[in-house]
């Protein structure tokens, strides 16, 4: 398992991008000096899966729908401890794909945003 949210695996990750968000204020004074009041730096992850069956996607989708984006524990490989974050499933377009010698007609690709709280 490469990543999970509240212990539910995020399956077949195709892309895993992280970004930093600066929480604070930055501006110039009347004299032209840069004034910065930074309170925190938080992370956001954008994750896309490869096409997977609905059976593999449904635990994570159902968790999102049941808890309506509430905070949970996000963990990914190399992270020593889970991070408190929110989960948002942006969309899950339907797709067909070949898998293990067969044709899967009920596939979805999850596009997920996870934001550190």
Phi, psi and omega in degrees: 000130181266323182209152178211158174232121185052037178082000179263124183297139168266104191279152170046061181288125178265322177219145185218096183250135177243146179225156176252139177242123179273124179260114182156196185230137177222132184200171176257142175280173179299331179277359177093359179283146178278126178244128184229130177234084184267130179253332181193162170235122181245158182249151174229138179240133172251122185236135175234136178263162168285169176301130179227162178288156179299327179299324179281330182276330190299324179301317180288317179297315180296323176298314179300314181292325181288319184260001175050047175076019179295164180297150177204183180263118178255130179226143172219160185306131180094348179273124184292331182216155178297155180246133176289128186204169173250151181248134173225122175266107186293315176194167175215081181297144179283146180206161173247144180205159178271136181209126176051047176078002180235173181251120180265123182260349184249044183273154175223155172241121181271133173245112192239142170239127177241128185238126178295138179267000000 
